[in-house]
Amino acid sequence: MATDTLLLELGCEELPPAALDALSDAFAEGIKSGLEAAEVPFGRVRALASPRRLAVVVTELAASQPDREIERRGPALAAAFKDGAPTKAAEGFARSCGVAVDQLIELETPKGTWLGFRERQAGERVSALLPGILNKALDALPVPKYMRWGDTRTEFSRPVHWLVALYGREVVAAEALGLSASRTTYGHRFHAPDALQLAHADDYVAALENAFVLVDREQRRERIREQVLAEAEVNEATAVIDEDLLGEVSGLVEWPVALTGSFDARFLDVPAECLVSSMQGHQKYFHLLDEHGRLKPLFITVANIESRDPAQVIAGNEKVIRPRLADAVFFFDADRKRTLASRRAELGSMVFQHRLGTLADKARRSEAVAAFIAERIGGEPAHAKRATQLAKCDLVTEMVQEFAELQGVMGRYYAAEDGEASEVAVALEEQYLPRFASDSIPQTATGKALALADRLDTLTGIFGIGQRPTGAKDPFALRRASIAVINILVAGELDLDLRELLTLAAEQHADLPGADTVVDDVLTYMLDRFRAWGQDAGISAEMYLAVRKRPVTKPLDFARRLYAVKAFAQRDEAAALAAANKRVSNILAKQDHDGSTGVNAELLSEPAEKALLEALGNRRESVAPLLAEDRYTDTLDALATLREPVDRFFDQVMVMADDDAVRRNRLALLASLQALFLEVADIAELPQ
């Protein structure tokens, strides 16, 4: 079958840089899905984009759909003929197929014989299918905000100006967003503004590069990285390349040129984070560090033009950054005229949630919880209380209102300048850790206490007013808060009971509508997060369920059991013992066993059941000290030796004996086996 390359390109005015990758990926996925739905064979689908275009290149695309054999079933044979003559049903079916009755066939099925028709249908040409596929893909794009332009009714993220649709050398007759497809594209707005006529779809990437456009997103991103690192090396500095910033800058330029500028060293008196936020957030600059990791009075900007006079471009950027940094100095100086503690009163006018009060109310509720946690983990309760009082005060400072990402960071600086205890100041920044699953946790006891108390207050409060998250909505980021709590307790090796903490947090809320059930609801929700928490560690759903069957409310203990089950699952004995425990569970459930594990040795007559009882006794004695020290992996390793006596028991012993006392005694023996494993987890959940 003949194949060729397909190129689709939508040219427009500069797209929002933050949305460029998502739009590009969605466009490519839409074209791919359309071709798959049409059953057109193709090779690779490549998503390409620059600020002024979205493009998709499909290699080895077949010229048409494969021919298909179409089979239609008509009336049953018994109803199709009467006395050898076709009935109206048969004649009607033949007409619908466009043939005579004698051209129909008989179809044999398990339900009988039917009149049928079979024909080979030629596949439709891809050129005829593409207009529909293209428009459907464009309609499905995740455009963040639509706009109109001119006097048309057309809507898109930005005004569109050209449309390219080439299959090999041929222009596909397609229309979209008010444009007719052609082979005409455009290069860089300034370096190559004239129209480019593409002879073949394969010429696209190279033709645009010759016209000063790097349309390959990854190539453009890496070109920027290389240039920034090279500029840093020239200036004997280390460039800090934030991946999100790199992606945004890549969405702003078509032909990147990195240039280094400088600013007055007096601005370095301001905390480095303030300057970095200004450079990254407003100007999209990369900052540089010296050999000691300190901020240098330099920045790297990425221009979208190869200037004949780069000094002028640098001077322009230096002129722009100066007032931005001056603003940071002004905010910092203005904020320091007042202590952080003096801003507590302002929190009374900042609503946290209208049914849960203000940030001042939240701070008052969190104090007792933070102090309790601090005492339990060897911290200083007074520090925890003070940190809780000051935790949100930096939200009303000039700096944080301008740069929201500096919340906590500025609290640390201002608290230190006010003479607050060092651990209190550090905790104000640590309260937001971890920000994501793999982020670091607070290192100080006060930071841990504050981070936990703040999240527990949010969880109990929001659940208590009936606004638990759904699959689509989680406005208070309760999933992230739950996983953060788990991470702090587990990574920090804090042996704290989540039920106890939630009960204390819930008690701080006055008149909580769901007070009766909130602790159980939140506890269940949080323990359910362990399923997602363990995925990165290779914890399967079955391993999670094995532990979840146990009434474990300490996340650290929960995690230790998970890791133990994971290690056990790798053993050769795991599958057999899991199957045996599943069998035990089913037998006990069917017999409505009362859970008794008391075994009367005198009622044991078979060697295999006597051997199992002896093995259980030995193992119970040997694992007792291991369980006392929460050494669950060693416990399961010890229990793995039960495989042989368990297998022999099921091979040689009839559990459901006729004698009622013997039967109940054997059920108790099995219950004893199950109970021993349940000290760690229900391994019956593991694959068998």
RADAKA-V560083 format. One record per residue. N is the residue number from 1. SS is DSSP state (2 for helix, 1 for strand, 0 for the rest). PHI is phi in whole degrees, -180 to 180 (NA if undefined). OMEGA is omega as a letter, one per 20 degrees, with the letter a starting at -180 (NA if undefined). Layout:
BEGIN
n: [N | N]
ss: [SS | SS]
phi: [PHI | PHI]
omega: [OMEGA | OMEGA]
END
This chain:
BEGIN
n: [1 | 2 | 3 | 4 | 5 | 6 | 7 | 8 | 9 | 10 | 11 | 12 | 13 | 14 | 15 | 16 | 17 | 18 | 19 | 20 | 21 | 22 | 23 | 24 | 25 | 26 | 27 | 28 | 29 | 30 | 31 | 32 | 33 | 34 | 35 | 36 | 37 | 38 | 39 | 40 | 41 | 42 | 43 | 44 | 45 | 46 | 47 | 48 | 49 | 50 | 51 | 52 | 53 | 54 | 55 | 56 | 57 | 58 | 59 | 60 | 61 | 62 | 63 | 64 | 65 | 66 | 67 | 68 | 69 | 70 | 71 | 72 | 73 | 74 | 75 | 76 | 77 | 78 | 79 | 80 | 81 | 82 | 83 | 84 | 85 | 86 | 87 | 88 | 89 | 90 | 91 | 92 | 93 | 94 | 95 | 96 | 97 | 98 | 99 | 100 | 101 | 102 | 103 | 104 | 105 | 106 | 107 | 108 | 109 | 110 | 111 | 112 | 113 | 114 | 115 | 116 | 117 | 118 | 119 | 120 | 121 | 122 | 123 | 124 | 125 | 126 | 127 | 128 | 129 | 130 | 131 | 132 | 133 | 134 | 135 | 136 | 137 | 138 | 139 | 140 | 141 | 142 | 143 | 144 | 145 | 146 | 147 | 148 | 149 | 150 | 151 | 152 | 153 | 154 | 155 | 156 | 157 | 158 | 159 | 160 | 161 | 162 | 163 | 164 | 165 | 166 | 167 | 168 | 169 | 170 | 171 | 172 | 173 | 174 | 175 | 176 | 177 | 178 | 179 | 180 | 181 | 182 | 183 | 184 | 185 | 186 | 187 | 188 | 189 | 190 | 191 | 192 | 193 | 194 | 195 | 196 | 197 | 198 | 199 | 200 | 201 | 202 | 203 | 204 | 205 | 206 | 207 | 208 | 209 | 210 | 211 | 212 | 213 | 214 | 215 | 216 | 217 | 218 | 219 | 220 | 221 | 222 | 223 | 224 | 225 | 226 | 227 | 228 | 229 | 230 | 231 | 232 | 233 | 234 | 235 | 236 | 237 | 238 | 239 | 240 | 241 | 242 | 243 | 244 | 245 | 246 | 247 | 248 | 249 | 250 | 251 | 252 | 253 | 254 | 255 | 256 | 257 | 258 | 259 | 260 | 261 | 262 | 263 | 264 | 265 | 266 | 267 | 268 | 269 | 270 | 271 | 272 | 273 | 274 | 275 | 276 | 277 | 278 | 279 | 280 | 281 | 282 | 283 | 284 | 285 | 286 | 287 | 288 | 289 | 290 | 291 | 292 | 293 | 294 | 295 | 296 | 297 | 298 | 299 | 300 | 301 | 302 | 303 | 304 | 305 | 306 | 307 | 308 | 309 | 310 | 311 | 312 | 313 | 314 | 315 | 316 | 317 | 318 | 319 | 320 | 321 | 322 | 323 | 324 | 325 | 326 | 327 | 328 | 329 | 330 | 331 | 332 | 333 | 334 | 335 | 336 | 337 | 338 | 339 | 340 | 341 | 342 | 343 | 344 | 345 | 346 | 347 | 348 | 349 | 350 | 351 | 352 | 353 | 354 | 355 | 356 | 357 | 358 | 359 | 360 | 361 | 362 | 363 | 364 | 365 | 366 | 367 | 368 | 369 | 370 | 371 | 372 | 373 | 374 | 375 | 376 | 377 | 378 | 379 | 380 | 381 | 382 | 383 | 384 | 385 | 386 | 387 | 388 | 389 | 390 | 391 | 392 | 393 | 394 | 395 | 396 | 397 | 398 | 399 | 400 | 401 | 402 | 403 | 404 | 405 | 406 | 407 | 408 | 409 | 410 | 411 | 412 | 413 | 414 | 415 | 416 | 417 | 418 | 419 | 420 | 421 | 422 | 423 | 424 | 425 | 426 | 427 | 428 | 429 | 430 | 431 | 432 | 433 | 434 | 435 | 436 | 437 | 438 | 439 | 440 | 441 | 442 | 443 | 444 | 445 | 446 | 447 | 448 | 449 | 450 | 451 | 452 | 453 | 454 | 455 | 456 | 457 | 458 | 459 | 460 | 461 | 462 | 463 | 464 | 465 | 466 | 467 | 468 | 469 | 470 | 471 | 472 | 473 | 474 | 475 | 476 | 477 | 478 | 479 | 480 | 481 | 482 | 483 | 484 | 485 | 486 | 487 | 488 | 489 | 490 | 491 | 492 | 493 | 494 | 495 | 496 | 497 | 498 | 499 | 500 | 501 | 502 | 503 | 504 | 505 | 506 | 507 | 508 | 509 | 510 | 511 | 512 | 513 | 514 | 515 | 516 | 517 | 518 | 519 | 520 | 521 | 522 | 523 | 524 | 525 | 526 | 527 | 528 | 529 | 530 | 531 | 532 | 533 | 534 | 535 | 536 | 537 | 538 | 539 | 540 | 541 | 542 | 543 | 544 | 545 | 546 | 547 | 548 | 549 | 550 | 551 | 552 | 553 | 554 | 555 | 556 | 557 | 558 | 559 | 560 | 561 | 562 | 563 | 564 | 565 | 566 | 567 | 568 | 569 | 570 | 571 | 572 | 573 | 574 | 575 | 576 | 577 | 578 | 579 | 580 | 581 | 582 | 583 | 584 | 585 | 586 | 587 | 588 | 589 | 590 | 591 | 592 | 593 | 594 | 595 | 596 | 597 | 598 | 599 | 600 | 601 | 602 | 603 | 604 | 605 | 606 | 607 | 608 | 609 | 610 | 611 | 612 | 613 | 614 | 615 | 616 | 617 | 618 | 619 | 620 | 621 | 622 | 623 | 624 | 625 | 626 | 627 | 628 | 629 | 630 | 631 | 632 | 633 | 634 | 635 | 636 | 637 | 638 | 639 | 640 | 641 | 642 | 643 | 644 | 645 | 646 | 647 | 648 | 649 | 650 | 651 | 652 | 653 | 654 | 655 | 656 | 657 | 658 | 659 | 660 | 661 | 662 | 663 | 664 | 665 | 666 | 667 | 668 | 669 | 670 | 671 | 672 | 673 | 674 | 675 | 676 | 677 | 678 | 679 | 680 | 681 | 682 | 683 | 684 | 685 | 686 | 687 | 688]
ss: [0 | 0 | 1 | 1 | 1 | 1 | 1 | 1 | 1 | 1 | 1 | 1 | 0 | 0 | 0 | 0 | 2 | 2 | 2 | 2 | 2 | 2 | 2 | 2 | 2 | 2 | 2 | 2 | 2 | 2 | 2 | 2 | 2 | 2 | 2 | 2 | 2 | 0 | 0 | 0 | 0 | 0 | 0 | 0 | 1 | 1 | 1 | 1 | 1 | 1 | 0 | 0 | 1 | 1 | 1 | 1 | 1 | 1 | 1 | 1 | 1 | 1 | 0 | 1 | 0 | 0 | 0 | 1 | 1 | 1 | 1 | 1 | 1 | 1 | 1 | 1 | 2 | 2 | 2 | 2 | 1 | 1 | 0 | 0 | 1 | 1 | 0 | 2 | 2 | 2 | 2 | 2 | 2 | 2 | 2 | 2 | 2 | 0 | 0 | 0 | 2 | 2 | 2 | 0 | 1 | 1 | 1 | 1 | 1 | 0 | 0 | 1 | 1 | 1 | 1 | 1 | 1 | 1 | 1 | 1 | 1 | 0 | 0 | 0 | 1 | 2 | 2 | 2 | 2 | 2 | 2 | 2 | 2 | 2 | 2 | 2 | 2 | 2 | 2 | 0 | 0 | 0 | 0 | 0 | 0 | 0 | 1 | 0 | 0 | 0 | 0 | 0 | 0 | 0 | 0 | 1 | 0 | 0 | 0 | 1 | 1 | 1 | 1 | 1 | 1 | 1 | 1 | 0 | 0 | 1 | 1 | 0 | 0 | 0 | 1 | 1 | 0 | 0 | 1 | 1 | 0 | 1 | 0 | 1 | 1 | 1 | 0 | 0 | 0 | 0 | 0 | 0 | 0 | 0 | 1 | 1 | 1 | 0 | 0 | 0 | 2 | 2 | 2 | 2 | 2 | 2 | 2 | 2 | 2 | 2 | 0 | 0 | 0 | 0 | 0 | 0 | 2 | 2 | 2 | 2 | 2 | 2 | 2 | 2 | 2 | 2 | 2 | 2 | 2 | 2 | 2 | 2 | 2 | 2 | 0 | 0 | 0 | 1 | 1 | 0 | 0 | 0 | 2 | 2 | 2 | 2 | 2 | 2 | 2 | 2 | 0 | 0 | 0 | 0 | 0 | 0 | 1 | 1 | 1 | 1 | 1 | 1 | 0 | 0 | 2 | 2 | 2 | 2 | 2 | 0 | 0 | 2 | 2 | 2 | 2 | 2 | 2 | 2 | 2 | 2 | 2 | 2 | 2 | 0 | 0 | 1 | 1 | 1 | 1 | 0 | 0 | 0 | 0 | 0 | 1 | 1 | 1 | 1 | 1 | 1 | 1 | 1 | 1 | 0 | 0 | 0 | 0 | 0 | 0 | 2 | 2 | 2 | 2 | 2 | 2 | 2 | 2 | 2 | 2 | 2 | 2 | 2 | 2 | 2 | 2 | 2 | 2 | 2 | 2 | 2 | 2 | 2 | 2 | 2 | 2 | 0 | 0 | 0 | 0 | 0 | 2 | 2 | 2 | 2 | 2 | 2 | 2 | 2 | 2 | 0 | 1 | 1 | 1 | 0 | 0 | 0 | 1 | 1 | 2 | 2 | 2 | 2 | 2 | 2 | 2 | 2 | 2 | 2 | 2 | 2 | 2 | 2 | 2 | 2 | 2 | 2 | 0 | 0 | 0 | 0 | 2 | 2 | 2 | 2 | 2 | 2 | 2 | 2 | 2 | 2 | 0 | 0 | 2 | 2 | 2 | 2 | 0 | 2 | 2 | 2 | 2 | 2 | 0 | 2 | 2 | 2 | 0 | 0 | 2 | 2 | 2 | 2 | 2 | 2 | 2 | 2 | 2 | 0 | 0 | 0 | 0 | 2 | 2 | 2 | 2 | 2 | 2 | 2 | 2 | 2 | 0 | 0 | 0 | 0 | 0 | 0 | 0 | 0 | 0 | 0 | 0 | 0 | 0 | 0 | 2 | 2 | 2 | 2 | 2 | 2 | 2 | 2 | 2 | 2 | 2 | 2 | 2 | 2 | 2 | 2 | 2 | 2 | 2 | 2 | 0 | 0 | 0 | 0 | 0 | 0 | 0 | 0 | 0 | 0 | 0 | 0 | 0 | 2 | 2 | 2 | 2 | 2 | 2 | 2 | 2 | 2 | 2 | 2 | 2 | 2 | 2 | 0 | 0 | 0 | 0 | 0 | 0 | 2 | 2 | 2 | 2 | 2 | 2 | 2 | 2 | 2 | 2 | 0 | 0 | 0 | 0 | 0 | 0 | 0 | 0 | 0 | 0 | 2 | 2 | 2 | 2 | 2 | 2 | 2 | 2 | 2 | 2 | 2 | 0 | 2 | 2 | 2 | 2 | 0 | 2 | 2 | 2 | 0 | 0 | 0 | 2 | 2 | 2 | 2 | 2 | 2 | 2 | 2 | 0 | 0 | 0 | 0 | 0 | 0 | 2 | 2 | 2 | 2 | 2 | 2 | 2 | 2 | 2 | 2 | 2 | 2 | 2 | 2 | 2 | 0 | 0 | 0 | 0 | 2 | 2 | 2 | 2 | 2 | 2 | 2 | 2 | 2 | 2 | 2 | 2 | 2 | 2 | 2 | 2 | 2 | 0 | 0 | 0 | 0 | 0 | 0 | 0 | 0 | 0 | 0 | 2 | 2 | 2 | 0 | 0 | 0 | 2 | 2 | 2 | 2 | 2 | 2 | 2 | 2 | 2 | 2 | 2 | 2 | 2 | 2 | 2 | 2 | 2 | 2 | 2 | 2 | 2 | 2 | 0 | 0 | 0 | 2 | 2 | 2 | 2 | 2 | 2 | 2 | 2 | 2 | 2 | 2 | 2 | 2 | 2 | 2 | 2 | 2 | 2 | 2 | 2 | 2 | 0 | 0 | 0 | 0 | 0 | 0 | 0 | 2 | 2 | 2 | 2 | 2 | 2 | 2 | 2 | 2 | 2 | 2 | 2 | 2 | 2 | 2 | 2 | 2 | 2 | 2 | 0 | 0 | 0 | 0 | 2 | 2 | 2 | 0 | 0 | 0]
phi: [NA | -68 | -133 | -159 | -95 | -107 | -124 | -126 | -138 | -110 | -96 | -152 | -76 | -52 | -79 | -60 | -60 | -69 | -101 | -62 | -63 | -65 | -64 | -64 | -62 | -67 | -62 | -64 | -66 | -64 | -67 | -61 | -63 | -64 | -68 | -65 | -63 | -83 | 60 | -95 | -66 | -154 | -95 | -106 | -107 | -117 | -91 | -125 | -167 | -145 | -54 | -109 | -164 | -118 | -142 | -135 | -118 | -116 | -91 | 51 | -83 | -64 | -72 | -158 | -67 | -65 | -63 | -127 | -91 | -100 | -123 | -121 | -108 | -104 | -73 | -61 | -59 | -64 | -93 | -87 | -136 | -135 | 57 | 83 | -103 | -66 | -85 | -61 | -62 | -68 | -65 | -65 | -66 | -62 | -62 | -65 | -92 | 75 | -136 | -83 | -60 | -71 | -94 | -79 | -122 | -101 | -111 | -89 | -133 | -59 | -96 | 132 | -106 | -129 | -80 | -146 | -142 | -133 | -146 | -97 | -104 | -69 | -67 | -76 | -69 | -64 | -63 | -81 | -82 | -62 | -55 | -68 | -63 | -61 | -67 | -66 | -65 | -67 | -64 | -91 | -64 | -79 | -69 | -66 | -157 | -86 | -143 | -113 | -147 | 60 | -107 | -95 | -98 | -67 | -128 | -161 | -62 | -144 | -56 | -103 | -128 | -153 | -137 | -111 | -142 | -122 | -111 | 65 | -98 | -95 | -77 | -83 | -75 | -134 | -131 | -158 | 52 | 80 | -114 | -102 | -69 | -149 | -105 | -98 | -124 | -137 | -88 | -62 | -58 | -108 | -76 | -147 | -75 | -75 | -66 | -115 | -99 | -87 | -77 | -147 | -60 | -66 | -81 | -57 | -63 | -67 | -62 | -70 | -64 | -66 | -102 | 65 | -132 | -94 | -85 | -78 | -58 | -69 | -62 | -66 | -62 | -72 | -62 | -64 | -58 | -60 | -67 | -64 | -65 | -66 | -62 | -63 | -63 | -60 | -94 | 50 | -139 | -110 | -84 | -97 | -106 | -76 | -65 | -65 | -65 | -59 | -65 | -68 | -64 | -61 | -82 | -104 | -127 | -107 | -135 | -72 | -137 | -83 | -135 | -104 | -121 | -136 | -140 | -61 | -63 | -65 | -68 | -71 | -70 | -83 | -50 | -56 | -59 | -66 | -67 | -62 | -61 | -66 | -66 | -76 | -70 | -92 | -107 | 61 | -98 | -97 | -98 | -124 | -118 | -85 | -68 | -98 | 80 | -95 | -66 | -97 | -77 | -134 | -148 | -117 | -109 | -115 | -83 | -106 | -155 | -96 | -78 | -72 | -131 | -60 | -61 | -69 | -65 | -63 | -61 | -64 | -69 | -64 | -67 | -74 | -72 | -56 | -67 | -64 | -69 | -63 | -62 | -62 | -62 | -62 | -62 | -64 | -66 | -67 | -66 | -76 | -74 | -129 | -77 | -64 | -64 | -69 | -92 | -58 | -62 | -69 | -66 | -68 | -107 | -105 | -76 | -82 | -156 | -59 | -93 | -113 | 91 | -97 | -67 | -66 | -63 | -63 | -63 | -63 | -65 | -76 | -57 | -63 | -67 | -63 | -65 | -61 | -65 | -58 | -64 | -67 | -103 | 84 | -93 | -107 | -55 | -64 | -63 | -63 | -63 | -64 | -62 | -65 | -63 | -95 | -53 | -105 | -66 | -73 | -65 | -101 | -84 | -61 | -65 | -73 | -68 | -86 | -125 | -60 | -68 | -92 | -60 | 89 | -61 | -70 | -58 | -63 | -63 | -68 | -65 | -64 | -68 | -78 | 87 | -66 | -56 | -55 | -67 | -66 | -62 | -63 | -62 | -64 | -85 | -70 | -59 | -92 | -90 | -78 | -81 | -147 | -55 | -97 | -74 | -73 | -101 | -57 | -99 | -90 | -63 | -67 | -63 | -63 | -62 | -68 | -62 | -71 | -61 | -63 | -73 | -66 | -64 | -63 | -62 | -67 | -67 | -68 | -64 | -65 | -99 | 78 | -117 | -62 | -66 | -113 | -61 | -103 | -127 | -150 | -62 | -100 | 52 | -71 | -63 | -64 | -64 | -64 | -68 | -64 | -60 | -59 | -62 | -64 | -68 | -81 | -65 | -83 | 51 | -99 | -86 | -110 | -89 | -65 | -62 | -65 | -65 | -67 | -63 | -65 | -64 | -66 | -67 | -78 | -86 | -89 | 54 | -76 | -54 | -101 | -58 | -66 | -118 | -62 | -64 | -64 | -64 | -70 | -60 | -61 | -60 | -69 | -65 | -65 | -69 | -62 | -61 | -73 | -58 | -85 | -60 | -66 | -92 | 78 | -85 | -80 | -61 | -65 | -64 | -60 | -64 | -61 | -82 | -63 | -67 | -88 | -81 | -96 | -119 | -103 | -55 | -63 | -65 | -59 | -65 | -62 | -66 | -60 | -64 | -66 | -65 | -60 | -65 | -64 | -62 | -83 | -76 | -63 | -79 | -60 | -63 | -67 | -71 | -64 | -64 | -64 | -66 | -65 | -64 | -60 | -60 | -66 | -63 | -64 | -68 | -67 | -90 | 52 | -66 | -81 | 91 | -63 | -116 | -78 | -109 | -92 | -61 | -69 | -87 | -86 | -118 | -87 | -56 | -66 | -77 | -66 | -65 | -67 | -61 | -64 | -64 | -64 | -62 | -63 | -68 | -61 | -70 | -76 | -91 | -55 | -67 | -67 | -65 | -63 | -104 | 57 | -92 | -72 | -64 | -64 | -62 | -68 | -61 | -67 | -72 | -61 | -71 | -79 | -56 | -64 | -67 | -70 | -59 | -65 | -61 | -72 | -75 | -116 | -117 | -89 | -64 | -86 | -66 | -65 | -71 | -60 | -66 | -64 | -61 | -64 | -67 | -70 | -64 | -65 | -63 | -67 | -63 | -65 | -62 | -60 | -62 | -66 | -69 | -66 | -61 | -110 | -168 | -91 | -70 | -63 | -77 | -73 | -57 | -121]
omega: [a | r | r | a | r | r | r | a | r | r | a | r | a | a | r | a | a | a | a | a | a | r | a | r | a | r | r | a | r | r | r | a | r | r | r | r | r | r | r | a | r | r | a | r | a | r | r | a | r | a | a | a | r | a | r | r | r | a | r | r | a | a | a | r | r | r | a | r | a | r | r | r | a | a | r | a | a | a | a | a | r | a | r | a | r | r | r | r | r | a | r | r | r | r | a | r | r | a | r | a | a | r | r | a | r | r | r | r | r | a | r | a | a | r | a | r | a | r | r | a | r | r | r | a | a | r | r | a | a | r | r | r | a | a | r | r | r | r | a | a | r | a | a | r | a | r | r | r | a | a | a | r | a | r | r | a | r | r | a | a | r | r | r | r | a | r | a | r | a | r | r | a | a | r | r | r | r | a | r | a | r | r | a | r | a | r | a | a | a | a | a | a | a | a | r | r | a | r | a | r | r | a | a | a | a | a | r | r | r | r | r | r | r | a | r | a | a | r | a | r | a | r | r | r | a | a | r | r | r | r | r | a | r | a | r | a | r | r | r | a | r | a | r | r | r | r | a | r | r | r | a | a | r | r | a | r | a | a | a | r | a | r | a | a | r | r | a | r | r | r | a | a | r | r | r | r | r | a | a | a | a | a | a | r | r | a | a | r | r | a | r | r | r | a | r | r | a | r | r | r | r | a | r | a | r | a | r | a | a | r | r | r | r | a | r | r | r | r | a | a | a | r | r | r | r | r | r | r | a | a | a | a | a | a | a | r | r | r | r | a | a | a | a | a | a | r | r | r | r | a | r | r | a | r | a | r | a | r | r | r | a | r | r | r | a | a | a | a | a | r | r | a | a | r | a | a | r | r | a | a | a | r | a | r | a | r | r | r | a | a | a | a | a | r | a | r | a | a | a | r | r | a | a | a | a | r | a | r | a | r | r | a | a | r | r | r | r | r | r | r | a | a | r | a | a | a | a | r | a | a | a | r | i | a | r | a | a | a | r | r | r | a | a | r | r | r | r | a | a | a | r | a | a | a | r | r | r | a | a | a | a | r | a | r | r | a | r | a | r | r | a | a | r | a | r | r | a | r | a | r | a | a | r | r | r | a | a | a | a | a | r | a | r | a | a | a | a | r | r | r | a | r | r | r | a | a | a | r | r | r | r | a | a | a | a | a | a | a | r | a | a | r | r | a | a | r | r | r | r | r | r | a | a | a | a | r | r | r | a | r | a | r | r | a | r | r | a | r | r | r | a | a | r | a | r | r | r | a | r | r | r | a | r | r | r | r | r | a | r | a | r | a | a | a | a | a | r | r | r | r | r | r | r | a | a | a | a | r | a | a | r | a | a | r | a | r | r | a | r | a | a | a | r | a | a | r | a | a | r | r | r | r | r | r | r | r | r | a | r | a | a | a | a | r | r | r | r | r | r | r | a | r | r | r | a | r | r | a | r | a | r | a | a | r | r | r | a | r | a | r | a | a | r | a | a | r | r | a | a | a | r | r | a | r | r | r | r | r | r | r | r | r | a | a | a | r | a | r | r | a | r | a | r | r | a | r | a | NA]
END
